Amino acid sequence: MTATGLTIAVPRGALFGETLDLLDRLGLDTREIRENERRLIFPELGVITTRPSDVPTYVEHGAADIGITGKDVLLEQGDREVYELLDLRYGYCRMIVAARDGDDPLGEPLRRRGSVRVATKYPHIAAEHFARTGRQAEIVEVKGSVEIGPLTGLVDAIVDLTASGRTLSENHLVEHEQIVECTARLIANPVSHKLKAEAIDLFVEKVREAVAQ
Amino acid sequence: MIHPVPPGTRDVLPDEMRELRALSARVLETWQGAGYGEVWTPTLEFEDVMRRGDDRTGAAGFRTFDDHGHVLTLRTDGTIPIARLVANRYEHADAPLRLCYFAHAYRAVKVRSGQPREFLQGGLELIGLPGPAGDAEVIALTLEALQGAGLRRHRLGLGDGALYGALLAELEVPEPARDALIEALSRRDLVGVETRVRRLGLSDAAIELLTRLPTLRGGPEVLDRVDGPATRAVEGLRELYQLLAERGVADRVILDLGLVRELGYYTGAVFEVYDPAVGFAIGGGGRYDELLGRFGRPRPACGIALDIHRVHVAQLEEERQAS
């Protein structure tokens, strides 16, 4: 049995450092994880490390009892059957619509072609945003750097996450609309949430105290 | 050359098929022993019938047309066809009806692992016996059936689908905000629930109650942890828990004040069945006192459906641990 009695899915990537800091504050010794870049499973700590976008998958299937991932990931994979337990408040960033600097980059294609072409790594969020605001959009899903889309003529605009806005400005892109603000979230498997209620409640309580400080 | 099967469906080979048959037989034996008669309803129903039962399940149906242009749908659910059957065939029966079924249901869900589009359900329906006596019978027979099938670690989550709504009404939360809160709760979005509750301008005590209630789950002590307007709302659960204790199955029941089932016809007690070997609920059901009235004579009713394939997975894990 691990210290918490739970298996925790920890996201590698942008949320990795602050997530490990949080686990430290809960009294878990994360040195092992920090020192082993390539190791993915730490059974003695009850920790598995995955891509942030895979965290909901491990948690939904019960391979991890709880996990930490961004609200952006949860919104993009909106039909996952997981509990969203806590807003962890770190990892703040914003989902935005950006386009090249200039007059009316979204209005022009809408007016003259009837729809706007949008590149994104978040096709679900992007489609939902344009549908909700009553505009037709052609969503182009890309896996890598989305910023070059408007510069190469692939698309009129992008939907992407931004924290500092530096990548945008370096690529001569300007924010036009904010879709949603995102932070890290604590999620739980629905069956674990019932069968390991005590361990999960204790963990949530400790995390609540840690993030309130 | 490989000839594909539709996504979300699969073949079953002899070893697995033999075990599924044996599992279904064990469950059926328990239920028949308690006076439940097995029925069969058509795999195809008129779409109007499924929609009359629950407008939302209609969207998930596989549809086709008959030679008169009527829309047919593969049943998306086992309970709605039973409600139709009872209205057609047992209109004047006054004694409680006890029916069970083993059949596939079909839902055109987005296919991911663990989410088949064709799934085998074993279900029972108790019609004409109101809660909490009817609820207790259904819960006890579910737990006994799983025990009979060799499960040892299964538990049943028990909540009241009307509880949160009643509480919101009691606190005079405006209608649109109520719907949004219940929707967030049924998506298991507790962060969304808390954010929305804080926007309502309620007293600190009410905020505390509305955000804490969905996280209350465990033994009978959770019923003592609610106060104020919720005290009355949990009386039904308290009475039901007492009946389950008398039947000797209460130790397998987890009271869960945040439990809300997705289907649109539940009116009272709601259940989900869990086993530590499976990451998803292996069954679920509840009380649906208004469904029969949509087809004919109103009668109280309660039922549950087990996902036989998932129960089988739990059974295999149980065997593995025992060996």
Interface residues (C-beta under 8 A of the other chain):
Chain A: E60 H61 G62 A63 D79 E81 V82 Y83 E84 L85 L86 D87 R185 N189 P190 V191 S192 H193 K194 L195 A197 E198 D201
Chain B: K110 S113 G114 R155 G157 R188 D189 L190 V191 G192 T215 R217 G218 I254 D256 E272 Y274 D275 P276 V278 G279 F280 A281
